[in-house]
Amino acid sequence: MSERKVKGSKATSASRVADLVASGPAFGGGFTAFGAGGATPSSLSSSTLLPEEVEHLDAEIKVLLKRLAKKDAQTKIKATEDLKMYLALASEEQLANLVYVWPKIFSKTCLDVERKIRENLIACQSIMFTRLKKEMAPVLKQLIGPWLCLRFDNASAEVAKQASETFERAFPNKRADVLAFCRQEIFSFVSDNVVYHTVETMSDSRYNTIEEMQAKYIRVVSGSFATISFLYENIAKTTELTETFTPLFESSKFWDTAKSPYSPIRRSIYTLVKTLSLLDPATSPLAQYLPTIKTAFLNECFADREPSTHDALWDAVLSLTRAFPTIWAASDLTSKKGAPMRLLKFLEAGCFGGGPVSWPALLALVAVLPKEILEAQPPSGNEEVAETFRDRFLNSLWTGLGSANVTPRDSSAFVNAVQECSLYLLLKYGVACSNSLQEIDFFKVAPLSLARIVEALLFPANNPDARLKLQPEDLAQAVCNYVAKVTNTSSVADSYSAHLLNTFCEGIQIAFINTRCLDGVDMDKESFITFCQRTGDLLSRFDELANIKTDVKDKLKALSLNLVAKALERLCLPGEHLTASMILFTNLSTKLTHTKCETVSDALRVFVASGLKNVLASDASSPLFTESVMKWLASSQDDSMHESFVQSLVKSGNTIALNEYLSKLPLLGLKCTPFPHFDAYISDLVLEPEISPESETLIVKSLLLVGPIRPISADVVSKIVAILRDTLDSFLINVVFKKPTLSPLRVEKMLGLLARIADLSMESFVSLPQAVYLSATVLELASYKVVADSFAEISAKSYQLWNTICLSSVKIESLAQEVMRRWRAALLDASHLGTSADFAGIFSKLRTYCAPESGTKDLLEEALFDANTWVSLKTPHYRLHYSLAILDSSCIVPDSVGLQLSSRIGHSTYARLAHTLAGVMSFAGAMKSALFSANVFELVVFWTLCKDEENMYEGKGSVEFDGQVDDAIALALQADDGASWTQEAIHVVNEGNLDAGGFVVNSFKIAFDSGMVEARAFGKIAKSGYGLLNASGRDGVIDLLRALFDKGSMDLLTTLSQALQKGLNLESASTFMVDICRACQIPKSELSNPKSVDRVAAGLFLLKSMLASCDDITSTAFAPGINVLVKHFRVWYMSSNDVIVSAVPSLLNARVAEFLTCLVEGQMEMEINIASFIVELTKVMVMEHSSKVVLYYALDLFLALTSADSDLWIAIDKFSDGIHEICLEQFLTECLGENLTTSSRAQRELQSRLAYICGAMPNSILLKKMPQNQLSQVMFTYNVESQIAAYQLLTKLTTKVIDNLSVKLEMAVGSDAINDKFISTPLLEGMQCDIPFAEPSYLIDSKADLHLVYGFLLTWMAVLDHFNGATYVLRSSLIHELKEVDAIAKLLEFIFFILGVGCTMTPFDLTGWEFSSIEMEGLDFESEIGISLLCAHIYYRVLRHIPSIARTWWSSCKDRQLTQAVEAYTDKWFSPLLVQADIDLVLTTGSSTLEDMDLKASKKFGEITVMYHFEDATTDLGIKFPPAFPMKPVEFTSNNGGRAIGVKEGKWGSWMLRASIIAQDTSILDALILWQKNVKLHFEGKEECSICYSVVGVIDKTLPSKSCRTCNNAFHASCLFKWIRTSGNTQCPMCRSEL
């Protein structure tokens, strides 16, 4: 497509120059241009705005008009939009000034090629008429032409809509008057467009493409014709209008437009012809110009090949023919260019693709054509055949089928046209074919069009075009309508119609019998199948017709029955036409009413006996065929024939046919009794390894049919069910016990069978034998996770089947009992793979199945277990050890009870039962019964054992049960009304039994008769049940404790006193406390009696619990008794003035320490000698502890003593150092060795207590022991508090070590200590350990990895601590050592991984975090933020202390993405802090350290400026911090250089170089100090080193002290040593003589 010439082109420029030259003044030139470009010479002046016409307008509108005169499309669009805005906002006066200018603006612009311009102009027109109304009347005639033309804008529906609406609003009532008033101006506008204008004259080719010019021409000309039509449609007095337009009608060019190459123009003139034809013929202008119209329009219209115009074309032709039928003349038949002959060509060409529009109009045309035309005989090439025009018309119509313009989509329209036209001509003009009653050839009897339709329908192979393009249903409907009409009208003789019907029926029957077409040609297999298919459909349509005569319908039905019988006869014969016969039989049988017919019955009997097996063995058999046969069997009522039919079906093994038989059996009323061979067949199908879908359906249907139509016996039903049961049960057992399983496909098939039965009839499913067992198995298959994990499809099918069973209103008796029986057995089977969630799910599903009112309680009772079951399950998991008391002081047991390491609870049957029962209770709720209470209590026991396991093993226990046990207790308490359960419990203690009680009391009875585990379990229940007690019940707590103490139930007493500690009423317990104190004062000899020790230990614990709940333990009511008891302790422990703890059992030692801790913390007043005894006892317990529990409680006592304010305990200070030493040793012992990576919760508690005490020990003890290596290892222990304590202790040691090393190195001579190693071996190993690169969230979940990572990071913290306070020499040595280790890469890569730098995740945001310094105690190490902040802090310290090593790693890293991310992250978060720290250090310290130097700094720009003064001279030194500092080194510059103070540039440069080297590994201040010393010593006359060219040594900051005896050059000792070591010789670097 050619492109439009835009503004700025050569043509545009030339036009503008020409306009300006011609116009004279610039103002006039602008508006003259508005009128140029496309108008005819005669109208140019009328469309040109002259200067005097616009001089009265305001400036804004003048500018708009100038812009509107531009040729650029976008400029004009914007100008029209601005014009629209101007008109909307302008005043009435401004609009009035524009009235006489507006026609030229509108007329010229409104027809522009740009749609948007046209839209805007018509909107402007609307505004003008809306606001000015009658004031626009003077210019209406100038506007009316283009305005009406826009109403018919065929390029934009929006433009046409706006123009129409604007016109309607402007003239709502007088449109006809307005049109009549302006008819002359409209005529002028239309005449110019149609007669005078061409494509080239209507537009300016300089500014428009040829496509745009053509589009505008088509739009304007077609709009002009439409305008004429609009006038004639709206003006009543057409005579005056015709007079006005007579010059146009007389113009040959006007009518020749009907031959325009542009289809929209032709369409518009077709519409005009239609409009004029609808006028009164007497007044119609067409009457005067018929010859012209006939020549220009009628003779040419049928040559129009554009289908889009054909609807208008036919409207025009039909309207013209109706108004002036004489326009068609018989004489026109002799001319090939006449309308009749061109019509025939039009039809033969398939209407040029416009068939769907043209064919429906043919009947109307035939109806209005003059008779002489239809009966006339046009000339033809064959003189022997005399054809009338109507025959030629029908032949041409049918011939058009062969045109490429006809497609299968046109089938219906074409066939209807052929049928309607042919039938109309037949009824109006008679039979145009042989009507002899002796003729038997249907094709000779039938009208030609009917014969063609029948042939196309039944024998499509004879006409390829019909076969491809015409749809069978369209043809069949046409035949039915044709025959029905012919046989039901008086226009056709009855004899002819009857003969036509007879020949039609005989022809079809003979064609089927002989497999020949009606013309005698043999049909092949495919053609015969088509014939049978379509014959059946055709006859079925006849049967459905309502407007057909009864005798005709009977005749056709007789034909159908004969064809059914003939089809059955053919099916008995071998041959290739089996399929076709089946199709015909099926199609006819489907629609016919099945009444008894002897002909069909006889044929059917023969077919069932001998032909059915052939059909069933073939591929042509179909379910519909089987149904058809069964319908005829039902109508024949012959039982023997029915039995023979069934036997044939079974023998054939055709499951499709058998399925269809069983499906239709209930509907057709056929009687059926089980046949042995059918029983055997069904049984064999079930036993097949792979059951096909058809066989599955057959089995299901056989089981579903009941009563007199059941095809199989009861024995077979039982056998099938047994197979289903065994298959499912065997599969389930193998899966849940992890044994080899059957093929899952067979199991799926079995489930599919059951599911289909249940879906189709739940009653049939329930009536199956063993339906209870099957349903229970299905429920288990749907519930076990092990089935779902390995056999998801089986699980899904089972779940779906169970839902069907569950949702059905038909219930299965005894199903709940069977399920619960199996449920209990499986739950207690240790080898069963079902999970607690599985068993709880089974219970939940079963509860849903049962009626809630009656079934829930019974189900819950079935789910509870007796005491023996619980005892057998829990006993193997008892694990009692006195170390558990570190976490639970009520759990202290005698030393004789050793550690019982039993199997873990997690995957035990015990755990599965507990979790299952907890889940069941959450579903079912609570019930008030002793068994329910006992089961809830056992759940609490289970929780207690889980807690013991959690405490005994590292990390969390293998079972999480906290939430479940709390829910179970809450449920049980809901059903308990135990407001006074303490009194009931006292009764149990004293009397030994209680007939009835609530949950709490029932639990107490069990605990009272059991051991410590059960006692601790009851403690949790009692704590929860305390809220049930009323006032008297709460007062009974003390009485219950007394009863337990008197009875000797110490385990229950201990746990209960701890659980109810906050509820103890000491006002009524003082006497009881004094009694306990007396009871605990046993002689020393009784310490060997375990019962006495247990009693005393329980009494001390009870006293401690009571005192802990007391606000003032110095009460005179019981304080004296307690003091007496404490004094009695001396009896146990004192021996020859020494405190001995070994004679007292560990249980009692722990209780004594715990009891004394309570007294110290409560500030109990004691005698000084007793206080000294307690202090001495504390020291001995710590130093000579017999167990970790005793040590733990002794440490508590020590902490209480050290934190007590009273001077009573001041004696502890003299033992403090010794205790701290023991604690440090014990801390290292408990954290190293086997405890390094494995520790229980109790062990971690002990470690934390020791770590806390060690953290407060004096430095002298730490420096005395110097355990650096051990502490370095402890940083990797599995205890965060111990790791932090070890690091903090190591930091203290490191500070002292670094101070000593710094002094040592400063005093070393030369390079004596350069090769020393200052980082301990454990730290070096810790820096290089393998750590997991994992997300922080994973590290937190994986405790072992978390502690390993913290050990690694803390190790690096300890290493970096070496740089705090280190001298330059020591720093250099440390950096050298770290470079040799080369471990920085692992550290930095891990840090950036944790911070999310260089990966897809968003980096950790450090906003608001202070990471340059960090408080270890306040950091949450077990959080993602804590890990990230620690990594950020370490990275900051790396950049601060060893920047050169970090820089080396960064510059050598090959991961470009990582290096870029590190650079950006460092620059954003770390560089500002480091730069600020360096600048602050220089400004604060440098001002007093650096002499003769002025310092200025800019933190914003990262710059330091140094001005050095020497005598009267001054020079400068600039330091620039780069982005991402210190990954990029600082830059040293100087504007003045050394010349300003008399120093050579080479020497000056070497000093700056040395300063930059120093700055790489230390602060900028150190570099400035070195630079200042070099300058100062130079002027003092000090000689520089000939190796480093510096006065001050870079390595050790010394002056040159070595010299060559030959050349006398001076060297630093460190430089000379490095030279000798690296070069490998002892020659002078300058003169090469031996040193």
Salt bridges, closest charged atoms under 4 A:
GLU53 OE2 - LYS104 NZ 2.99
ASP82 OD2 - ARG67 NH2 2.84
ASP82 OD1 - LYS78 NZ 2.86
GLU92 OE2 - ARG131 NH2 3.39
ASP112 OD2 - LYS76 NZ 2.72
GLU114 OE2 - ARG4 NH2 2.51
GLU119 OE2 - ARG115 NH1 2.49
GLU119 OE1 - LYS116 NZ 3.91
ASP153 OD2 - ARG118 NE 2.74
ASP153 OD2 - ARG219 NE 3.80
GLU168 OE2 - ARG151 NH1 3.37
GLU168 OE1 - ARG175 NH1 2.44
ASP204 OD2 - ARG206 NH2 2.81
GLU212 OE2 - ARG4 NH2 2.22
GLU240 OE1 - ARG183 NH2 3.76
GLU300 OE1 - ARG342 NH1 3.04
ASP304 OD1 - ARG266 NH2 2.83
ASP311 OD1 - ARG267 NH1 2.53
ASP332 OD2 - LYS294 NZ 2.63
GLU375 OE2 - LYS371 NZ 3.94
ASP522 OD1 - ARG516 NE 2.87
GLU544 OE2 - LYS591 NZ 3.47
GLU569 OE1 - LYS566 NZ 3.94
GLU576 OE2 - HIS577 NE2 3.72
ASP602 OD1 - ARG605 NH1 3.42
GLU627 OE2 - LYS631 NZ 3.70
GLU627 OE2 - LYS664 NZ 3.85
ASP638 OD2 - ARG605 NH2 3.20
GLU696 OE1 - LYS749 NZ 3.78
GLU696 OE2 - ARG756 NH1 3.72
ASP726 OD1 - ARG725 NH2 2.83
ASP729 OD1 - ARG822 NH2 3.82
GLU780 OE2 - ARG822 NH2 2.63
ASP789 OD2 - LYS785 NZ 2.66
GLU793 OE2 - LYS797 NZ 3.99
GLU818 OE2 - ARG821 NH2 2.64
GLU818 OE2 - ARG822 NH1 3.96
ASP888 OD2 - ARG1016 NE 3.74
GLU938 OE1 - LYS874 NZ 3.13
ASP948 OD1 - ARG1016 NH2 2.46
GLU949 OE1 - ARG879 NH1 3.85
GLU949 OE1 - ARG904 NE 3.28
GLU950 OE1 - LYS947 NZ 3.49
GLU950 OE2 - ARG1241 NH1 2.85
ASP962 OD1 - LYS947 NZ 3.21
ASP966 OD1 - LYS1020 NZ 3.28
ASP977 OD2 - LYS928 NZ 3.66
GLU1014 OE2 - LYS874 NZ 3.03
ASP1075 OD2 - ARG1042 NH1 3.38
ASP1075 OD1 - ARG1078 NH1 3.11
GLU1154 OE2 - LYS1104 NZ 3.09
GLU1154 OE1 - ARG1151 NH1 3.13
GLU1167 OE2 - LYS1127 NZ 2.83
GLU1176 OE2 - LYS1179 NZ 3.21
ASP1196 OD1 - ARG1249 NH1 1.76
GLU1221 OE2 - LYS1264 NZ 3.24
GLU1221 OE1 - LYS1265 NZ 3.99
GLU1225 OE2 - LYS1265 NZ 3.22
GLU1230 OE1 - LYS1188 NZ 3.35
ASP1330 OD1 - LYS1386 NZ 3.51
ASP1361 OD1 - ARG1437 NH2 2.51
GLU1380 OE1 - LYS1317 NZ 2.74
GLU1380 OE2 - HIS1376 NE2 2.96
GLU1422 OE1 - LYS1343 NZ 2.99
GLU1463 OE2 - LYS1528 NZ 2.94
ASP1478 OD1 - ARG1440 NH1 3.54
ASP1480 OD1 - LYS1499 NZ 2.66
GLU1491 OE1 - LYS1576 NZ 3.26
ASP1494 OD2 - HIS1509 NE2 2.64
GLU1503 OE2 - LYS1520 NZ 3.42
GLU1545 OE2 - ARG1539 NE 3.26
GLU1584 OE1 - LYS1547 NZ 2.63
